[in-house]
Amino acid sequence: MQVIQFPPSIRPKKAAKLFDIGEATLWRWVAERKDFPRPRRLSARCTIFDTAELMAWRDAQKSEGV
């Protein structure tokens, strides 16, 4: 079994890829879903997501059957 290693934080494009969705959908989830992990702005042009938070949210959605 191969274990996939993710960096501790990822940019929005890779975050969207993690969920197999488009970037527009990712930003819609940020705006509309109160339980979705919040992005962090490092600067005016650099936004990241915490990978562990994204994966925990994804796993919670699977366990809820959503």
Secondary structure, 3 states (H helix, E strand, C coil): CCCCCCCCEECHHHHHHHHCCCHHHHHHHHHHCCCCCCCEEEECCEEEEEHHHHHHHHHHHHHHCC
